[in-house]
Amino acid sequence: MSPRRNRPRSAKKEEERPDRPGITEDRVQQWQDGEYMVRNVFGGAAVKTYRCPGCVQDIRPGVAHVVAWPVDDRGGLTDRRHWHTGCWRARDRRGPGVERSRSAPRYGR
């Protein structure tokens, strides 16, 4: 005789997408400058290096991050940008990152 199962079986588990493991479904987020389609990418699914527009630093392979693009007519899939999760959440509170060359002075003089 097998032991009794105390927990009911879940009626329906979240449907996993075998074609995109580790990537969430697209959802719309409202920000001050408009609506954005947002997708989370988990660490196991991140296989390329990207440049975060919030901090102008690399997002290395294996690091979980956010992909976002405008919902309206301004942009499409070619306007997707990969952000660090913290940079995406703080984008209303910080100015745009300034990209400098290695030999450029760090502070404006």
N, C-alpha and C positions, 0 to 999 in steps of 0.2 A: 504494500500500500504506500502510495506517495504522500508526502506532507501536503497539508491544505494550504492553499494560496490565500494569504490574508489581505493582500492588496488587489483591488479590482484591476483588470487589464484596462489600459488606456483605450478609449474608444477610437481615437485617431491621433497618431503621432504627426508631428510636423513633417510635411512632405519635403524630403531632401532632393536636391537637384544634382543628379550624378554628372551633368555636363559642366557644372560650376560649383564644385565642393569648396566650402569655406568662404562663400560670397553670399551676402544677404540679398533679399529682394530690394528692388528700387522703391524709394518712398520720396514724397515731396516734403521739403522743409521750407518754411517761410522765414526770410531774413529781411533786414532793413532795405536791402537793395534788390529784392525780388524773391521769386520762388526758385528753388533748386531741387533737382532730382539728386538723391543721395544714396550711395551704396557703401556698405561696410565690407572691407576685405580683411579676412583674418590672416594671421601670420603664416599659416601653412599654404595659403593660396597666393601670397605675395611672392612673386618669383623674379621681378625686375626691379631695377633701381629707378626711382622717380625723384624729381625736385619739387619740394613742397613750396607753393607760392606764399605761404604765410611766414615762414622763417628762412626761406631760401637755403635750406639744408637738404641733404639727400635722405630719401626714405629707402633704406636698404632692403634687400630681399629678406623675407621672414618677419618683417615688422608689420603689425596690423595697422591699417590706415583707412581713410575715407576717400571715396571718389565722388566728385560733385560736378554738375554741369547745369546751366540755366534751363528752365522748363520752357520758357516762351520762345518766340521766333528769333531771339538774339543768338541762340546757340543750339548746337546739336551734339552728336557724339564726338565730333572733332574738338569740341570745347571742353572735354572732360579734363579735370585737374585732380591730381592725387595730393591729398593733404594729410599731415599728421593729425590724429584724432583731436589732440589738444589744440592745435593751431586752428582747426575748423571750428571748434566750439568757441574759441576766443577771437575769431576774426572780426567781430564788431568792436572789440575793445583795443585792437592794436592797429598800427599803421601798416602800410605795405612794406614788405622787406626790400632792402636796397642791396643789390648785388654789386660787389666791388671786386676788383682784381686783387690778387695776392699782394701786389706791390703798392696798392693804393693806401693812402693814410686812413687810419681807422676812424678818426674824428675829423669833422670839417674844420679846416683852418685857413 
